């Protein structure tokens, strides 16, 4: 019986050849570098992507808030043309919309890179809720005669200053977020903007008192009544002025006066009286002429012409021309209903 040669048993293959493993490792490293800017920066890349998503979400909120700001600015510039109920309704809607935006800002997923900035965004939206609400309360107090002008102006100024603070907070938020985006090589992403009070002076007490003082007429229910003299000219026209400011007109036996009257309320006014009175200093008999504007619609301006008014001439005599429109029924603010012109009529020559 022949016995075969006994030799070592061949080893079994337990895995890929070392060269293959090395090749796979190299490929994995290259892949990570290309698509993840290095395996060690995968986490940073994910955070940057979250920052980009966050920017998209807050831009939608800022844009919504900007739309409310546009409505607010439009109302501030058209208060005279709106009824009390319209003003209240519009401002209530703005307050509610601002509350919803503030609430939604708390639901946004905030990435680690923006956590220090999120409080600024929250402050922006919270200040806008409070600012519009204070403005609404003050304006309705003015229209309803529930508070003095000074008290209403103080509340309105506080509301507008809240909006100024909101604008500043948003600018700080935008600068911070755009800086973060730039650091993450996402500088092409921009942060939306919205401004409620471009001029800080508008929020100060002086500016607010001027605004309140410009609201002509008085509020009765939903009706705002008020007329004003907005233009006065003569023919012949002024040719010079004295050192004291008195106008000098060329000689004429009679002259013509042109008067412009505007309806600054929101109701049509009928039979608006317009009176022109000429008196002379040091003495003289007053001359008075009256006309009526049959109908004057809100915002409309009517021009009346008064002819054959006889002034006195001579440098020692001053003519005082007074023009008065209204007041119309239910009008209380009448300081813009009159206009006055002092003039000297040159003597006849030749």
URWOPE-V8785 format. One record per pair of residues at least 24 apart in sequence whose ideal C-beta (glycine too) atoms are under 8 Angstrom apart, sorted by sequence separation. I is the first residue (numbers start at 1). J is the second residue. D is the distance in whole Angstrom. If there is no record, write none. Layout:
i	j	d
I	J	D
I	J	D
This chain:
i	j	d
101	125	5
102	126	6
134	158	5
135	159	4
170	194	7
233	257	8
234	258	7
269	293	8
270	294	7
272	296	6
318	342	6
319	343	5
134	159	3
135	160	6
232	257	7
233	258	5
270	295	5
318	343	7
319	344	7
68	94	5
102	128	8
133	159	7
232	258	7
269	295	7
270	296	8
318	344	6
319	345	6
98	125	7
101	128	8
102	129	6
132	159	7
231	258	7
232	259	6
268	295	6
269	296	5
317	344	7
131	159	5
134	162	7
135	163	8
167	195	5
231	259	7
232	260	7
268	296	7
284	312	6
317	345	8
68	97	5
130	159	7
131	160	7
167	196	6
231	260	3
268	297	5
315	344	6
68	98	6
98	128	5
99	129	5
131	161	8
166	196	6
167	197	6
229	259	6
230	260	5
268	298	7
272	302	8
274	304	6
276	306	5
314	344	8
98	129	4
131	162	3
132	163	7
229	260	7
230	261	7
267	298	6
278	309	6
280	311	8
314	345	7
315	346	8
130	162	5
131	163	4
164	196	8
229	261	6
230	262	5
261	293	6
266	298	5
280	312	5
311	343	8
313	345	4
315	347	7
64	97	7
65	98	7
68	101	7
163	196	4
164	197	5
228	261	7
263	296	4
265	298	6
276	309	7
278	311	7
284	317	8
312	345	7
313	346	6
314	347	5
95	129	6
98	132	6
128	162	8
163	197	5
227	261	6
228	262	5
263	297	6
311	345	5
313	347	5
127	162	5
128	163	6
131	166	6
227	262	7
261	296	7
263	298	5
264	299	8
282	317	8
313	348	7
65	101	5
127	163	7
164	200	6
227	263	6
228	264	5
263	299	6
281	317	7
64	101	5
95	132	5
160	197	6
226	263	8
227	264	7
262	299	8
263	300	5
280	317	6
281	318	5
94	132	5
95	133	5
127	165	5
128	166	5
226	264	5
227	265	7
262	300	7
263	301	8
280	318	7
127	166	4
164	203	5
226	265	4
262	301	4
280	319	6
281	320	7
61	101	6
163	203	7
225	265	4
261	301	7
279	319	8
280	320	7
91	132	6
95	136	7
125	166	8
224	265	4
260	301	6
261	302	5
278	319	6
279	320	5
94	136	8
123	165	8
124	166	5
127	169	7
160	202	6
161	203	5
223	265	7
224	266	5
225	267	6
227	269	6
260	302	7
261	303	8
278	320	7
61	104	6
123	166	7
160	203	4
223	266	7
224	267	7
260	303	5
261	304	7
278	321	5
279	322	8
61	105	5
91	135	7
92	136	7
223	267	5
225	269	7
259	303	7
277	321	8
278	322	8
91	136	4
124	169	5
227	272	6
258	303	6
259	304	5
276	321	7
277	322	5
123	169	5
124	170	4
157	203	6
258	304	7
259	305	8
276	322	7
277	323	8
58	105	7
61	108	7
157	204	7
217	264	7
258	305	5
259	306	7
276	323	5
277	324	8
88	136	7
91	139	7
121	169	8
157	205	5
160	208	7
216	264	4
217	265	5
257	305	7
258	306	8
275	323	7
120	169	5
121	170	8
124	173	7
216	265	7
256	305	6
257	306	4
274	323	7
275	324	5
58	108	6
120	170	7
256	306	7
274	324	7
57	108	5
154	205	7
157	208	5
256	307	5
274	325	5
57	109	7
87	139	6
88	140	6
120	172	5
121	173	5
153	205	6
156	208	5
256	308	8
257	309	6
273	325	7
87	140	7
120	173	4
254	307	7
256	309	7
272	325	6
273	326	7
54	108	7
254	308	5
255	309	6
272	326	6
54	109	7
153	208	5
156	211	8
254	309	6
53	109	7
54	110	6
84	140	7
87	143	7
117	173	6
120	176	7
153	209	5
156	212	7
254	310	5
255	311	6
272	328	6
54	111	5
253	310	7
254	311	8
269	326	8
53	111	8
50	109	8
65	124	8
69	128	8
84	143	5
117	176	5
150	209	8
153	212	6
252	311	8
269	328	5
51	111	5
54	114	5
61	121	8
65	125	6
68	128	7
72	132	6
79	139	7
84	144	7
116	176	8
117	177	6
149	209	7
152	212	6
50	111	4
50	112	8
51	113	5
249	311	8
251	313	6
50	113	8
51	114	6
58	121	6
65	128	6
72	135	8
114	177	7
117	180	7
149	212	5
265	328	8
47	111	6
61	125	7
68	132	8
149	213	7
257	321	7
259	323	5
261	325	4
47	112	6
48	113	8
131	196	7
47	113	6
114	180	7
257	323	7
259	325	8
265	331	8
113	180	5
128	196	7
227	296	7
142	212	6
231	301	8
113	184	7
230	301	7
143	215	8
231	303	7
246	318	6
264	336	8
142	215	7
145	218	8
145	219	7
144	219	7
143	219	4
259	339	8
143	224	8
234	321	8
232	321	8
255	345	8
232	323	6
252	345	7
229	323	6
247	341	6
249	343	5
251	345	6
229	324	7
247	342	7
248	343	7
249	344	7
250	345	8
251	346	5
229	325	5
246	342	5
247	343	4
248	344	5
249	345	5
250	346	6
251	347	6
228	325	7
245	342	8
246	343	6
247	344	7
249	346	7
251	348	5
227	325	5
246	344	6
248	346	7
251	349	7
227	326	5
227	327	7
227	328	6
226	328	7
242	344	7
225	328	5
225	329	7
227	331	7
225	330	5
226	331	5
238	343	7
225	331	5
223	330	7
226	333	6
229	336	7
232	339	5
234	341	7
62	170	7
228	336	4
229	337	6
228	337	6
229	338	6
232	341	6
234	343	8
220	330	5
227	337	6
229	339	4
218	330	6
217	330	8
218	331	6
217	331	5
218	332	4
217	332	7
218	333	7
217	333	6
216	333	5
215	333	8
58	177	8
216	336	7
55	177	6
73	196	7
72	196	6
69	194	5
55	181	7
66	192	7
69	195	7
66	193	7
69	196	5
66	194	3
51	180	6
52	181	8
62	191	7
63	192	5
65	194	5
51	181	7
62	192	4
55	186	8
62	193	7
63	194	7
52	184	8
59	191	7
62	194	6
51	184	6
58	191	7
59	192	4
52	186	6
55	189	5
58	192	8
51	186	7
80	215	7
84	219	6
48	184	4
55	191	6
79	215	6
80	216	7
86	222	8
47	184	8
48	185	7
52	189	6
84	221	7
85	222	5
48	186	6
84	222	5
83	222	4
44	184	8
83	223	7
84	224	8
83	224	7
80	224	7
83	266	6
80	264	6
82	266	7
80	265	7
81	266	6
80	266	7
81	298	7
81	299	7
